[in-house]
Amino acid sequence: MPRLLARFCWLSLTAVLIAPAGMSQTQVPTRTAPLFAFHSNFWVNLHQCLVHEALLNLGKPDRRLQSSAPLTAAGMDNKEGSVWKNAVAFYVTRFGARQELFDDEMVRINNSLAQQADDGSSLNAKDIPDAVAAVLRDAAPVYRKYWWAEHDRTNKNWIGSQLARVNELGAQIAAAMEKDLHEPWPAAPIRVDVCSYVPAIGHAYTTTDPAHTTFSSSTASLEGLSGFETLFHEASHSFADKMSDALFAECSAQKKNCGDLWHAILFYTPGVEVRRALPPDDQATFTPYAYKNGLYARGEWPKYRAVLEKDWQPYLDGKVDFASAIHSMAADLQ
């Protein structure tokens, strides 16, 4: 099964990993490279914004939407309005019926845009279809004039709000998740493009080869500790093959359809490890993302919650081994 899916923070906002409070130097994970490389990139933001505007233009309810109204700006003249309207119309036709996470062309476009200068000073159209590049170039002056400054400010504020926790606790959480999932964190820092709009379910998604996360800065569900936890959930998509392969093999051997249990594991695990890493006062008030946002109340997920709490939690607690936990989850899934 394919992996699911991700420079300004290399400057003053680079995440330098240090020992969490209370952890001795002998316990500190040995990784020296940062876990994440955060960016607020003009071109990625413009692309994601146009995808979002296209979905709004379609006029259909969609869980990917973050706003119920299209962008507007006082003082926009007819020419600028026409350019923006034409860009949105192009995106409606080209991308309106497509899913970014599962569409190879959209993955390539997002990855290529992430390689452009963060300030949007130029656009090298390698790996970007000519028609898409032309629309982005046309729309760029309008986006820069009316919305980019606020979006960039929001993105950088979100990044700044998370860096202290990443610096203090990230190495500990990453090391725990490597152990839990039986696979190492990617060698290179995971690029995180922070955007005002990310029109994906949950408003964050990760692609692989290379690992690349696109993450919304403007949705309430990704603020504070929920956003911090979600960084590690998204990251886990890039090093969960061994876990998912073992689970699917076990489910096949038991003739079970385990559905999205693999994905539920990737929500549950960082919730546990983030809680463990937090100071006591934060532990007392922390609710993991999947519980807080009702994921375990939807569809087949109540069944997943039952086996996660019964069989995966003892593994995370060191009471049973990996293979036994995988076997028991498959066996107990009703």
Beta strands, then each sheet from edge to edge (+ up, - down):
strand 1: 36-39
strand 2: 190-195
strand 3: 204-207
strand 4: 212-216
sheet 1: 1+ 2+ 4+ 3-
end
